[in-house]
Amino acid sequence: MSAKSDIEIAQAADLRPISEIAAKLDISTDALIPYGHDKAKITADFIKSNSGNRDGKLILVTAVSPTPAGEGKTTTTVGLGDGLNKINKKALICLREPSLGPCFGMKGGAAGGGYAQVVPMTDINLHFTGDFHAIGAANNLLAALIDNHMHWENELDIDPRRVTWRRVVDMNDRVLRTITSGLGGYHNGVVREAGFDITVASEIMAIFCLAQDLEDLEKRLGNIVLGYTRKNAPVTVSQLGAQGAMTALLRDALQPNLVQTIENNPALMHGGPFANIAHGCNSVMATKTGLKLADYVVTEAGFGADLGAEKFFNIKCRKAGLKPDAVVLVATIKALKMQGGVAKDDLGAENVPALKDGLKNLGRHLRNLSQFGVPAVVAVNRFTADSDAEVAAVQEYCETFGVHAVNCTHWADGGAGATELAEAVVELADSGAAQFRTLYSDDLPLWDKAKRVATTIYGADDIIADKKVRDQFTQFESEGYGHYPVCMAKTQYSFSTDPNLLGAPSGHVVPIREVRLAAGAEFIVVICGAIMTMPGLPRVPAANGIRVNKDGRIEGLF
């Protein structure tokens, strides 16, 4: 195994011209909008012309609950895509774009790791093709138009106290969570309490990822409820007349991005909502485009299966009419030992009893996935310190569920380390065993939808909320939004809302702090516990270790 860092491996990769990568998917250079030599957007005209092709098989990669020990969901997604190509399958991966916030905060990123990465890694983890900037600009244009409208005649009678639209920035910045805007006198607008979310948590990001095409994008933008009048009537973006300009800012960004893996296999990266505070899936445009271009499409959903996979099934698949054929559940020995109570500094030592105790977390996720009717395989993302006895314990445990657990070494070996996983995925996807179903029907009341997720996925006994929040549920139903799915926002570290409660806790209660309407995205955001839609930076941000060296190369980014 190489001692090189992820960024050193990525920078040493032999990138091929993006036109060569496109040719593997039968995309001509005329259908590309190049961003340099190694990345490009696929034109909307090409996507439309391929809409009649048959669909390939759709595979979701998800994971056990995340820990500081790491799970490697994106790494496994990339490794599996390379593995499928290695066994001569026409395969494509569809990933989310990274947010700048985690890159400069917790040493995050979304390009994979080791020899299972998408490249150019530094470009992807920083500005890429500017999609996030366009999303932030569209979001903040609306915010400016709202304040401007209230500053002048305010013909829509928008109540400054009832404006629900928040500004965004793609950075972790806790001091912006709650602000007072309009200070400094009459000419600076209406004074009101406001705030910022991180861009990936915005409704514009959700709309961007769920829109089927440009026309659908504009319709959804127009449906956004930006606030309420003094008589408590909802005010939409279409009433303000802002959807046209917002669509113009997003037009080019809506076209999916084509990049490559280290092994020069194609990857689409588009959209990037977090799964702990948003719906956590890449764009419908990219996924549906991929299904027309390849026989096997591998996509991921953020954080553990209780968050990303649940929202992939209940929101994305419901809205886009997708029917997944197989699920890969990623786990690491270290993460499972941490779920069993082992301290981070002690994870390198073999500890089969603690591992077996932590397997209950994996078991909960497997039981949850079975409720959606999609067959699963477990990918054991192996580290060098993992013992054969520990891997065998995971495999034996998974056999009790009738699920195969595959030993994978894609971080060190690239696609060659994931060929066994690829074979298992092909067998599952081609078996026709998938009988996909959502967890609840559209007509279930909103409160009951939230409770269904909490009790059947999180293992909770109930959900609770104060009267103001319960009244919001009732109000949204009376306004005609009761058929929407719920997007649960909660900590990613636990099935509960307590990030320190590891394993597979049960019998807890999920407190709902706030409910937000996303009428353009067509779901209800249910904010649980202490989760924040604007993260903060840690005591020592990753940004402190990032620099440009004397050769002009970026160092310290992953």
Buried (B, 14 or more C-beta within 10 A) or exposed (E): EEEEBBBEBBBEBEBBBBBEBBBBBEBEEEBBBBBEEBBBBBBBEBBEEBEEEEBBBBBBBBBBBBBEBBBBBBBBBBBBBBBBBBBEBBBBBBBBBBBBBBBBBBBBBBBBBBBBBBBBBBBBBBEBBEBBBBBBBBBBBBBEBBBEBBBEEBEBEBBBEBBBBBBBBBBBBEEBBEBEBBEEEEEEBBBBEBBBBBBBBBBBBBBBBBBBBBEBBBBBBBBBBBBBBEEEEBBBBBBBEBBEBBBEBBBBBBBBBBBBBBBBBBBBBBBBBBBBBBBBBBBBBBBBBBBBBBBBBBBBBBBBBBBBBBBBBBBBBBBBEBBBBBBBBBBBBBBBBBBBEBEEEEBBEBBBEBBBBBBBBBBBBBBBBBBBBBBBBBBBBBBEEBBEEBBEBBBEBBEEBEBBBBBBBBBBBBBBBBBBBBBBBBBBBEEEEBEBBBBBEEEBEBBEBBBBBBBBBBBBEEBEBEEEBBEBBEBBBEEEBBEBBBBBBBBBBBBBBBBEBBBBBBEBEBBBBBBBBBBBBBBBBBBBBEBBBBBBBEEEBBBEEBEEEEEEEBBBBB
